[in-house]
C-alpha cells in the first residue's frame, strides 16, 4: 500500500480498501423450506403405565415426554369420556380375555388365540386402554371401580396430536379384538381433517395380540381408533416430525449478506442452537441445546428438534479461520418454529478483512515518495472511521479506531471490513508535531482524497516550523 504523507493537522481521506464500494445491506436469501430425504424424529411410544387402573384419561404424553396428546373415548351409551385405563396383568370385571400374557406363558390371560399362532399373547403389556362399559366410582376416589370393556357398535378412541403435530404414526397394539365388526378401522387425518389413511382392524381372537402397522403415515394431527366392539389398545408408536434449522456458513466476498455464486462455504465452524423448553422462554434451565460443525461445503442442519417453539441460532466466531471476521449477516438469529417446520434461512457469513496503513513521514523533496533519508514522524494520531451497517459515514453506528505512529512513523489498522472508510488524522499535541492546512482558502474544511488513488498528500513546498513546532503554510 502507498505510504501516506503528513500535510495537514485534520485530514479526511475516503477510500475503499476492497473494491469500489458497497451494495446496501440485504436480507438473507430465502430457500425452499423443504429438506430432501428428511429423517424421522425419535420414535415415541404412548403407553399407559403412569396411570392407576380406572383412570379416565383425557390427555397423555409419550414415554419420552412428548405431549400433551388429547384422548377421548366414546361409549355411545354414555355422555362422558369413556377412555379408561385397564391393568392387563391384574384384570378385573371377569375380563380374563384382557389379561397379558396368556396363562400358557404364566400370566392371567385366558383365550385360545393368545395361546399360540399369529396372535400369540406371550408378553405382559401392563396398563392398556379400553372403552369403559360404565364409569361407576362408588368410593369416590376418582377411579372407575371395576373397569370392563364395552362391546358396542360406536365404541372408539380419538387421539389429538395437535400440540405436537404433525407426527408420523407407525403402529399400535391391539388386544382381544375377537369379533368382526364392519367399519372397525384406524383413521389418520391431517390439520384440515382430511383423511390421510385408513387401516382395517383385524379380528385377533379371544385374548389375541396383534401389532397393526399404520404405514409410517406422516402429517398426522388426529387418529381415530374405531373398535365397534370390545378390546383394548396399547403402545401407540409415532415419530414427532422433526423441525429442522440450517444451513450455510460462507465467505461473503462482497460483504452484502447474501451467498452469491462463487462465494464458498467455510468448513469446520461451530454453530450453536438453543430452543425454549417447556416453559416457553429462552435462556432458562429447561432449554434444548445442540451444536453442529459445518461440513466441507459450509453446510449444517439441526434435525430432530423436539417440540420447538422459539429457537435461537448463533455462530462461534472463534472457530472460523484466523483470517476471517463476521460479516453483515445477522447473528444470532431468532425464529419461531413449529414441529415439522423447516427453517433454512439461518445463514452466517464471514469476510476477509483488509488493512490500512502505513507511514507518516517528512517528504523533504516533496516528490510524494518516501526516499532514503526521509524520516517517519512518530507520535502522530491516525484515526479510522468506517461506515456501520447503515452504510452511511458519520452516523451512530460507525466503527472508529485510532493508532499512533510508532518510532518510525508507521501505523497499521488490521481487520478492517470491506466497506467505505474514512481516515481522520490528527497530531499528538504533547509531541509538538503536527501540521495545519487550509485547502482552497476555506479554513477547517477537510480535503477528501482516496488512499492509493494518486501521489498521496504532499508536504507544502513553502512550509516552515514556527516556534511551537507546528507546520504552517507560509504567506
Secondary structure, DSSP 4 states (H G I P E B T S, - for coil): -PPEE---SSEEEEEESSSS--PPP-PPPP--S--TTPPP--EEEE--TTS-TT-B-SEE--TTS---EEEEEE-TT-SS--EEEEETTS--TT-GGG-SSBGGGTSSB--GGGTSSTT---S---EEEEEBS----TT-SSS-TT--B---TT-EEEEE-TTT-SEEEEEEEEE---S--TT-EEEEE-TT--EEEEEEPPP--TT-EEEEEEEEEEEESEEEEE-SSS-EEEEEEEEEPPEEEEEEEEE-TT-SSS--TT--B-TT-EEEEEE--TTS-TTSTT-EEEEEE--TTSEEEEEEETT-SEEEEEE-GGGS-TTEEE-SS-SSEEEE--TT-EE----EEEEE-EEEEEEEE--TT-SSS--TT--B-TTEEEEEEE--TT--TTSTT-EEEEEE--TTSEEEEEEE-SSEEEEEEEE-GGGT--B---GGG-TTPPPP--TTSSS-PPPPTTEEE-TT--EEE--
